[in-house]
Amino acid sequence: PPSYIVDVQALVDGPAAQKARSRAPALYKDGETALGKALAAFEKACEADPSMAEAFIEKGKVLALLQRNPQAIAAFDRAVELNPDLSDAYYGRIRIRHLDYHQASMLGGGVSAGRIRSRIESDLEAQRI
């Protein structure tokens, strides 16, 4: 085989790669723990000042990372209610709906895919993106 294939194979099978693979589950768990702590902090911020749209945006971002899409959409919705000029809230909703649209399309959910697409278009229109 060409030398670059041998080099790549050595990287994949080498001690550094093995160490990284052995640490992956712990890092994933650490990431989940960190996201949980971040979510708790943003939930407290939202409770302390329910008029702070930015806190709802950040809460929505964390919820999206945790793949809790309906709750993330609700957080972004609240941010839009509080301040319709914050493009990050629209972007968060569009991003989640875009993923949901592709998932619905792949699963053959034509009706729900069409409904999701109209919501995306509505968000785009609201922000004139």
Buried (B, 14 or more C-beta within 10 A) or exposed (E): EEEEEEEEEEEEEEEEEEEEEEEEEEEEEEEEEEBEEBBEBBBEBBEEEEEBBBBBBBBBBBBBBBEBBEBBBBBBBBBBEBBEEBBBBBBBBBBBBBBBBEBBBEEEBEEBBEBBBEBBEBBEEBBEE
